[in-house]
Amino acid sequence: MYRNIRNYELRYTDADAYDCLKLSSLLSFLEESACHSADELGFGYKDVAPANIGFILANIYVELSAPIKLGDLITVHTWPLKPTKVIFLRDSEIYTGDKLVGKASARWCMIDTKSFSIAPVSTFFKDDFFDGYNTQRSVEFNNWKIPRIDGGNPVYSQIVGFSDYDHYFHVNNTKYCDYLMNIFNVEELKGKYVSSVQITYVKQCKAGEKIEFTRAEQDGFYLVEGKVNGDLRVQMRLKLNEL
């Protein structure tokens, strides 16, 4: 069955202070692979942009069984599954060498780039377009609802700027990872790596807005919410493991 397979060399700038792969770089690799896969299959940026159609990431879940370190050669396998009415599910596997170290699942939505409203699959695709698509899942994950924080502690704020934008003029999903990791201090991350992360992109953020982040702990996970003037924009559920 179809897979897009792509190698990524971990650059010095992709590593954090402890020589582990930055979460933002990992999501960048997953996004790059997703884009190249869409190009191969005929619904990449150059295919859909003339029809005023685009894709945005709504949710992502990643789990790692081992840390990815500076010097590792990363290989990402990715494939789309048959979509529902508005949700495009894409799964991925992450390898270092021949070792499977990570699995990911992402939910994408198609949008009308003029109105930024969600567009149904039928807006661009014919009924039989996805016949024969890979039905294999990389990870059996369907728990997309992240619990809300009751109280919590304000820990970090970020003002959105131009460098955070993608070509849809809102904060790219990978940028949120750097914001979200800044809820931890340097000592808290010493000797640890992100073993699982789940992010829900609730609402787009624009340049000049100030995102305020609140953090809480629940059942061994860190919960994070980013709000603009009290309006929820992004949620994260994250777990750290010992190196």
N, C-alpha and C positions, 0 to 999 in steps of 0.2 A: 504493500500500500504506500501511497505518496508520503514522503517526508522531505522537507528542506533541511539539508545538513550543511552547517557552516562553522568554520573554525574562527576563533578569536584568540589572539595573543594578549595576555594580560600585561598591559603597559604599566610603567611606574606610576603614572597619574591615575591609574584605576585602583590603586591600593591605598588603604587607610594607614594610620599611624602605626598599626600593628602588622602591616603587610598582608592583611586580608582584603579580598575583593570588596570594594565599596558596593553597597546595595544599589546605589544609583547607576553604577557601571554595569552591574548584573542586569538590571531592568533595561538598560540601553542595549545590551547584547540581545536580550529577548525581543525588544522592539525592532531592532535591525533585522533579525531573522524573520519576524512576522512580516515586515515590509517587503523583504526579498521574496518570501513565499507568496505573498499576494501578487507581486509583480509576475512571478512565474505562472500563476493560475489565472491571470487576466483581470484582477480587480485591485491592482496597485494604484498608487497615487496618480500616475499619468493616465490610467484608464478611467478613473472615476471623477477626477477633478473637472474635466470639461462638462460633466453633467451636474456640476455643483453638488457633488456628493463627497463625503469624507468619512473617516472612521475615527472614533475616539474610544479610549479605554475606560470602561466603567468599573471593573473590578479585576484584581489579580491576586493569585495565591501562589506562593513559592515555598517549597520546603527543601532543606539541604541536610543530607546525612553526614556531611563532612565539610570543613571549611575549604574555600578556594583561596589559594595563596599566590603571592607574587612569584612568577616563574612558571605557573601552570599554563598549559595550553587547553583552552576551553572549546568544546564542541557542543553546539546547540542543535538538537533535532526539533523541528516544529511542524505541526500540521493542523489545518482547520477541520472542524467537525460540521456536520450539516446544521445550519442555523434554525432557530425557531423564528417566530414572526418578526422579532426585532433584535434578538441576541445572537451574536456570532461568537461561538465558543472556539478557543484555540488552545491546544495543549502543547507542552514542550518537555523535553528531557535535556539535562545538562550533564556533560561528561568532562572529566579531566583524564586525558589519555583514553584508556578503555574502560575506566571506572565510572559507573553511573553515580553521580553525587547529588543530583537535584532533579526535582520535578516541578512543573508549573502548569497552572490553568488560568486562562484569562477570558474575560467576557468583554467583547467589543460591541459598540453600537454604531450604526450608520446614521449620518446626520445630513440634513440639508444645510450646506455651508452658507447660504444666504440668510436663512431664518434661525439657524442653529437648533432646529427642532429634530427630534428623533424621526428617522425615515424607516418605514417597513422594508423588509427584504425585497418585496416585489417592486419597489421603486426602481431597482436597477437590474435585478436578476430574474431570469426565467425559471419556471418551476423545476425544470430538469437540470439546471446548472450544477447542482451539488450531488447528482446521482453518482454513486461509486466512490464517494468521499470516505476517507479513513474513519472508522467507527471506534478505533482503539483509544482508550483513555490513558494518559500518562499517570494520572492520580485520580482516585475516586473521591473527589471533593465537590460538595454541593452546598456547604454551609456558608452562604455568602453574606448572611446578616451578622454584622459586628455589633455586640452589645453597646448600648450608650453608657457613657460615664455618668455616674451619680456623684456629683461633687468634683473630686480630682484637684490636682495642683497645677496652676499655671507655671510653665517651665521655660517657654521660649516664644519669641515672636519674630516674624519675617515680613519685610516690606517687599512686595513683588516688583521686579524690574524687567527691563527689556530682555536681558540675557536669559530670563526664565521662559520666554515665549517659544512656541513652535509656530508652524505656518498657519495655524488656526487662531493665532493671536490670543492664546491663553496659556497658562502654565503647563508645560509638558509634564507627563506623568512621572518621568524619571527625576525631575527637579524636586518633586515632593519628597523623594527618598532622602535627599540631603537635609531638607528641612526637618523631616521626621527623626533622623538619626541625631540631630542636634538637641533632642530632648534629653540625651544622655551626656554625662560628663566623661572626660577621658579615662578616669579611674574605673568607672562603672563598666567600661567596655574592655578593660585589660584582661587578657586571657579568655575572652569570649568571642563567639561569632553568632551571627543571626542564623538560627536553625529553621525558623519559619516566619513568614510575614504575609499578612493579608491586608490589602488596601482597597478601600472603597472611595472612588472619586465622586463625591456627591454633587458638586456644582463647581463650575469653572471659576478661577480667580484671575483677576485682571491687574495690569500694572498700576502701581500706586496704592493698592489695597494692602492693609496690614493683617496678616494671618496670625492669630494668637493660639498657641498650642497648650492643651491641658493633658495631663498624664495621670493614669491610675494603674493599679495592679489587680489582676483577677485570675485566680486559678492557674498561677504560674506564667501568665501572659502579661505583657504591658499593653494597655489600651491607650490610644492617643486620639484626640479630636483637634482639628484645626478649624477655627471659626473666624469670620470677618464680621465685626460688630454683632456678635452673638449668633450669626447665621452659619450653620454647619456647612463646611465645604469639603472636608476630607476626614476619613477615619482610618485607623491602623490598629491591627492586632499583631503583636510581635513576640517571639520567644527567643531567648538567648541560651546557648549551650556552652559548656566549657570546651576550650580548644584541646 
